[in-house]
Protein backbone atom coordinates (compact mmCIF):
# COMPACT_ATOMS: atom_id res chain seq x y z
CA UNK A 1 0.00 0.00 0.00
CA UNK A 2 2.74 2.52 0.87
CA UNK A 3 4.68 1.85 -2.37
CA UNK A 4 1.56 2.58 -4.42
CA UNK A 5 0.95 5.78 -2.46
CA UNK A 6 4.58 6.85 -2.95
CA UNK A 7 4.30 6.31 -6.72
CA UNK A 8 1.11 8.36 -6.91
CA UNK A 9 2.67 11.12 -4.81
CA UNK A 10 5.77 11.17 -7.05
CA UNK A 11 3.60 11.33 -10.17
CA UNK A 12 1.68 14.27 -8.69
CA UNK A 13 4.93 16.09 -7.86
CA UNK A 14 6.31 15.48 -11.37
CA UNK A 15 3.04 16.72 -12.86
CA UNK A 16 3.20 19.91 -10.79
CA UNK A 17 6.76 20.60 -11.97
CA UNK A 18 5.76 20.01 -15.57
CA UNK A 19 2.78 22.35 -15.24
CA UNK A 20 5.04 25.07 -13.79
CA UNK A 21 7.41 24.86 -16.78
CA UNK A 22 4.47 24.96 -19.18
CA UNK A 23 2.97 28.02 -17.50
CA UNK A 24 6.31 29.84 -17.54
CA UNK A 25 6.74 29.07 -21.25
CA UNK A 26 3.23 30.35 -21.98
CA UNK A 27 3.99 33.57 -20.08
CA UNK A 28 7.19 34.12 -22.07
CA UNK A 29 5.33 33.48 -25.36
CA UNK A 30 2.53 35.85 -24.39
CA UNK A 31 4.98 38.60 -23.43
CA UNK A 32 6.90 38.14 -26.67
CA UNK A 33 3.66 38.29 -28.69
CA UNK A 34 2.75 41.59 -27.01
CA UNK A 35 6.18 43.02 -27.88
CA UNK A 36 5.81 41.90 -31.49
CA UNK A 37 2.44 43.63 -31.74
CA UNK A 38 4.16 46.92 -30.93
CA UNK A 39 6.66 46.57 -33.79
CA UNK A 40 5.94 48.19 -37.14
CA UNK A 41 5.05 45.66 -39.86
CA UNK A 42 8.02 46.73 -41.99
CA UNK A 43 10.39 46.24 -39.03
CA UNK A 44 9.36 42.65 -38.27
CA UNK A 45 12.31 40.25 -38.34
CA UNK A 46 12.77 36.60 -37.56
CA UNK A 47 15.02 35.78 -34.61
CA UNK A 48 17.21 32.73 -34.28
CA UNK A 49 16.91 30.63 -31.15
CA UNK A 50 18.44 32.59 -28.26
CA UNK A 51 18.54 32.46 -24.47
CA UNK A 52 16.01 34.38 -22.43
CA UNK A 53 18.36 35.78 -19.80
CA UNK A 54 18.53 33.98 -16.44
CA UNK A 55 15.42 31.91 -17.12
CA UNK A 56 16.47 28.49 -18.40
CA UNK A 57 14.33 29.13 -21.50
CA UNK A 58 15.09 30.02 -25.09
CA UNK A 59 12.96 31.82 -27.69
CA UNK A 60 12.73 31.73 -31.45
CA UNK A 61 10.64 33.99 -33.70
CA UNK A 62 9.60 32.68 -37.12
CA UNK A 63 7.99 34.73 -39.89
CA UNK A 64 6.05 33.30 -42.80
CA UNK A 65 6.42 34.59 -46.34
CA UNK A 66 4.38 37.66 -47.06
CA UNK A 67 1.03 37.08 -48.73
CA UNK A 68 -1.30 39.54 -50.41
CA UNK A 69 -4.88 39.81 -49.25
CA UNK A 70 -7.60 41.73 -51.05
CA UNK A 71 -7.38 45.50 -51.22
CA UNK A 72 -3.58 45.63 -51.22
CA UNK A 73 -3.32 44.36 -47.65
CA UNK A 74 -0.25 42.28 -46.89
CA UNK A 75 0.05 39.60 -44.23
CA UNK A 76 2.78 37.59 -42.46
CA UNK A 77 2.22 34.97 -39.80
CA UNK A 78 4.48 35.14 -36.75
CA UNK A 79 5.30 32.06 -34.69
CA UNK A 80 6.81 32.36 -31.21
CA UNK A 81 8.57 29.20 -30.04
CA UNK A 82 9.68 28.85 -26.43
CA UNK A 83 12.08 26.06 -25.47
CA UNK A 84 12.81 24.81 -21.96
CA UNK A 85 16.56 24.41 -21.34
CA UNK A 86 18.11 22.73 -24.37
CA UNK A 87 15.06 20.82 -25.61
CA UNK A 88 14.88 20.34 -29.35
CA UNK A 89 11.09 20.87 -29.56
CA UNK A 90 9.18 23.92 -28.30
C-alpha positions as a Markdown table, in Angstrom:
| # | Residue | x | y | z |
|---|---|---|---|---|
| 1 | Unk | 0.0 | 0.0 | 0.0 |
| 2 | Unk | 2.7 | 2.5 | 0.9 |
| 3 | Unk | 4.7 | 1.9 | -2.4 |
| 4 | Unk | 1.6 | 2.6 | -4.4 |
| 5 | Unk | 0.9 | 5.8 | -2.5 |
| 6 | Unk | 4.6 | 6.8 | -2.9 |
| 7 | Unk | 4.3 | 6.3 | -6.7 |
| 8 | Unk | 1.1 | 8.4 | -6.9 |
| 9 | Unk | 2.7 | 11.1 | -4.8 |
| 10 | Unk | 5.8 | 11.2 | -7.0 |
| 11 | Unk | 3.6 | 11.3 | -10.2 |
| 12 | Unk | 1.7 | 14.3 | -8.7 |
| 13 | Unk | 4.9 | 16.1 | -7.9 |
| 14 | Unk | 6.3 | 15.5 | -11.4 |
| 15 | Unk | 3.0 | 16.7 | -12.9 |
| 16 | Unk | 3.2 | 19.9 | -10.8 |
| 17 | Unk | 6.8 | 20.6 | -12.0 |
| 18 | Unk | 5.8 | 20.0 | -15.6 |
| 19 | Unk | 2.8 | 22.4 | -15.2 |
| 20 | Unk | 5.0 | 25.1 | -13.8 |
| 21 | Unk | 7.4 | 24.9 | -16.8 |
| 22 | Unk | 4.5 | 25.0 | -19.2 |
| 23 | Unk | 3.0 | 28.0 | -17.5 |
| 24 | Unk | 6.3 | 29.8 | -17.5 |
| 25 | Unk | 6.7 | 29.1 | -21.3 |
| 26 | Unk | 3.2 | 30.3 | -22.0 |
| 27 | Unk | 4.0 | 33.6 | -20.1 |
| 28 | Unk | 7.2 | 34.1 | -22.1 |
| 29 | Unk | 5.3 | 33.5 | -25.4 |
| 30 | Unk | 2.5 | 35.8 | -24.4 |
| 31 | Unk | 5.0 | 38.6 | -23.4 |
| 32 | Unk | 6.9 | 38.1 | -26.7 |
| 33 | Unk | 3.7 | 38.3 | -28.7 |
| 34 | Unk | 2.7 | 41.6 | -27.0 |
| 35 | Unk | 6.2 | 43.0 | -27.9 |
| 36 | Unk | 5.8 | 41.9 | -31.5 |
| 37 | Unk | 2.4 | 43.6 | -31.7 |
| 38 | Unk | 4.2 | 46.9 | -30.9 |
| 39 | Unk | 6.7 | 46.6 | -33.8 |
| 40 | Unk | 5.9 | 48.2 | -37.1 |
| 41 | Unk | 5.1 | 45.7 | -39.9 |
| 42 | Unk | 8.0 | 46.7 | -42.0 |
| 43 | Unk | 10.4 | 46.2 | -39.0 |
| 44 | Unk | 9.4 | 42.6 | -38.3 |
| 45 | Unk | 12.3 | 40.3 | -38.3 |
| 46 | Unk | 12.8 | 36.6 | -37.6 |
| 47 | Unk | 15.0 | 35.8 | -34.6 |
| 48 | Unk | 17.2 | 32.7 | -34.3 |
| 49 | Unk | 16.9 | 30.6 | -31.2 |
| 50 | Unk | 18.4 | 32.6 | -28.3 |
| 51 | Unk | 18.5 | 32.5 | -24.5 |
| 52 | Unk | 16.0 | 34.4 | -22.4 |
| 53 | Unk | 18.4 | 35.8 | -19.8 |
| 54 | Unk | 18.5 | 34.0 | -16.4 |
| 55 | Unk | 15.4 | 31.9 | -17.1 |
| 56 | Unk | 16.5 | 28.5 | -18.4 |
| 57 | Unk | 14.3 | 29.1 | -21.5 |
| 58 | Unk | 15.1 | 30.0 | -25.1 |
| 59 | Unk | 13.0 | 31.8 | -27.7 |
| 60 | Unk | 12.7 | 31.7 | -31.5 |
| 61 | Unk | 10.6 | 34.0 | -33.7 |
| 62 | Unk | 9.6 | 32.7 | -37.1 |
| 63 | Unk | 8.0 | 34.7 | -39.9 |
| 64 | Unk | 6.1 | 33.3 | -42.8 |
| 65 | Unk | 6.4 | 34.6 | -46.3 |
| 66 | Unk | 4.4 | 37.7 | -47.1 |
| 67 | Unk | 1.0 | 37.1 | -48.7 |
| 68 | Unk | -1.3 | 39.5 | -50.4 |
| 69 | Unk | -4.9 | 39.8 | -49.3 |
| 70 | Unk | -7.6 | 41.7 | -51.0 |
| 71 | Unk | -7.4 | 45.5 | -51.2 |
| 72 | Unk | -3.6 | 45.6 | -51.2 |
| 73 | Unk | -3.3 | 44.4 | -47.6 |
| 74 | Unk | -0.2 | 42.3 | -46.9 |
| 75 | Unk | 0.1 | 39.6 | -44.2 |
| 76 | Unk | 2.8 | 37.6 | -42.5 |
| 77 | Unk | 2.2 | 35.0 | -39.8 |
| 78 | Unk | 4.5 | 35.1 | -36.7 |
| 79 | Unk | 5.3 | 32.1 | -34.7 |
| 80 | Unk | 6.8 | 32.4 | -31.2 |
| 81 | Unk | 8.6 | 29.2 | -30.0 |
| 82 | Unk | 9.7 | 28.8 | -26.4 |
| 83 | Unk | 12.1 | 26.1 | -25.5 |
| 84 | Unk | 12.8 | 24.8 | -22.0 |
| 85 | Unk | 16.6 | 24.4 | -21.3 |
| 86 | Unk | 18.1 | 22.7 | -24.4 |
| 87 | Unk | 15.1 | 20.8 | -25.6 |
| 88 | Unk | 14.9 | 20.3 | -29.4 |
| 89 | Unk | 11.1 | 20.9 | -29.6 |
| 90 | Unk | 9.2 | 23.9 | -28.3 |
